[in-house]
């Protein structure tokens, strides 16, 4: 079941991002997605309760589209910096340190990869739930950990408890 869920998520994204619908490209997609799903399906979804797996997969799938939107917004922010006349004044890199409420490996890795995929930030180190993230400027640094942490936890059933 895990294999099938991961394969479907990967193959849908293959179709969306490749834009090629001929037999050759679709068969490459099936082979590639099948291989990756075979290798990583037990890593991505570790639940033993298979009734929750479709819900978790749907949350992950919808998270990917939210992440795509965040990536677009971050690209626009970086473009504004790069094309501004005071670019060197606006770039103020720093390392942001914060502790996360996330506990599961899948949540921690999803969050770290999401940070790195978003332009202007790079996860440089994780140790005992502490993240060290390089941010290109102050506005990016202030957004950490933010909604991305909560959404990464929500995918895998880790709700943020205030207090």
C-alpha positions in Angstrom: 0.0 0.0 0.0 2.8 2.4 0.9 4.5 1.7 -2.4 1.4 2.5 -4.3 0.7 5.8 -2.5 4.3 7.0 -3.0 4.3 5.9 -6.6 1.1 7.8 -7.3 2.4 11.0 -5.6 5.6 10.8 -7.6 4.0 10.0 -10.9 1.5 12.8 -10.7 4.4 15.2 -10.1 6.3 13.6 -12.9 3.4 14.2 -15.3 2.9 17.8 -14.1 6.6 18.8 -14.2 7.6 17.0 -17.4 4.8 18.1 -19.6 5.5 15.2 -21.9 2.7 12.8 -22.6 4.1 10.5 -25.2 4.7 6.8 -24.5 8.5 7.1 -24.2 8.4 9.8 -21.5 5.5 8.3 -19.6 7.3 4.9 -19.5 10.4 6.6 -18.2 8.2 8.2 -15.6 6.7 4.9 -14.6 10.2 3.3 -14.3 11.7 6.2 -12.4 8.8 6.7 -10.0 8.5 2.9 -9.5 12.2 2.7 -8.6 12.2 5.6 -6.2 8.9 4.4 -4.6 10.4 0.9 -4.2 13.5 2.3 -2.5 11.8 5.0 -0.3 8.2 4.1 0.4 8.9 2.7 3.8 10.9 5.8 4.7 8.4 8.3 3.6 5.4 6.8 5.4 6.3 4.9 8.5 2.9 4.4 10.0 1.9 0.8 10.7 -1.8 1.9 10.7 -2.7 1.7 7.0 -6.1 3.3 7.6 -4.3 6.6 8.2 -2.0 6.3 5.3 -4.3 7.8 2.6 -5.0 10.8 4.9 -1.3 11.3 5.5 -0.6 11.0 1.8 -3.3 13.5 0.9 -1.9 15.9 3.5 1.6 15.5 2.1 0.4 15.9 -1.5 -1.5 19.2 -0.6 1.6 20.3 1.3 3.7 20.0 -1.8 1.5 22.5 -3.6 1.7 24.9 -0.7 5.5 24.5 -0.8 5.5 25.3 -4.5 3.6 28.5 -3.7 6.1 29.4 -1.0 8.9 28.7 -3.4 7.4 31.1 -6.0 7.0 33.8 -3.3 10.6 33.3 -2.2 11.8 33.6 -5.7 10.0 36.9 -6.1 11.6 38.1 -2.9 15.1 37.1 -4.1 14.5 38.7 -7.5 13.6 42.0 -5.7 16.8 41.8 -3.8 18.9 41.0 -6.8 17.4 43.7 -9.0 17.4 46.5 -6.4 19.9 49.3 -6.7 20.9 48.7 -3.0 21.4 44.9 -3.3 24.5 44.8 -1.2 22.8 46.7 1.6 19.7 44.4 1.5 21.7 41.2 1.7 22.4 40.6 5.4 23.1 36.9 5.8 22.8 35.3 9.2 22.4 31.9 10.8 19.2 31.4 12.6 19.0 28.9 15.4 15.7 27.5 16.8 14.3 24.5 18.5 11.4 22.6 16.8 8.5 20.7 18.4 8.8 18.1 15.7 9.9 14.6 16.8 9.4 12.1 14.0 12.3 11.7 11.5 9.9 12.1 8.5 8.7 15.5 9.9 12.2 16.7 10.7 13.5 15.8 7.2 10.5 17.2 5.4 10.9 20.5 7.3 14.6 20.6 6.7 14.3 19.9 3.0 11.4 22.4 2.6 13.6 25.1 4.1 16.4 24.3 1.7 14.1 24.1 -1.3 12.9 27.6 -0.5 15.2 30.3 -2.1 17.0 32.4 0.4 17.3 29.7 3.1 19.5 26.6 3.6 19.3 24.2 6.5 22.9 23.7 7.5 22.7 21.5 10.6 20.1 19.7 12.7 21.0 18.3 16.1 18.6 17.1 18.8 15.7 19.1 17.4 17.7 22.2 16.9 17.9 23.7 13.5 20.6 25.9 12.2 19.5 27.7 9.0 21.3 30.2 6.8 19.0 33.1 5.8 19.9 35.7 3.2 18.3 38.6 5.0 16.4 39.8 8.1 12.9 39.3 6.6 13.6 35.7 5.7 15.2 35.1 9.1 12.2 36.4 10.9 9.9 34.0 9.1 11.6 31.0 10.7 10.4 28.5 11.8 6.9 29.8 10.9 4.0 28.0 9.2 6.3 25.5 7.4 7.2 23.8 10.7 3.5 23.4 11.7 2.5 22.2 8.2 5.4 19.7 8.1 4.3 18.3 11.5 0.6 18.2 10.5 1.4 15.9 7.6 2.8 13.2 9.9 0.4 13.8 12.8 2.5 16.0 15.0 0.3 18.9 16.2 2.0 22.0 17.7 0.9 22.4 21.3 1.1 26.0 22.5 2.5 26.5 26.0 
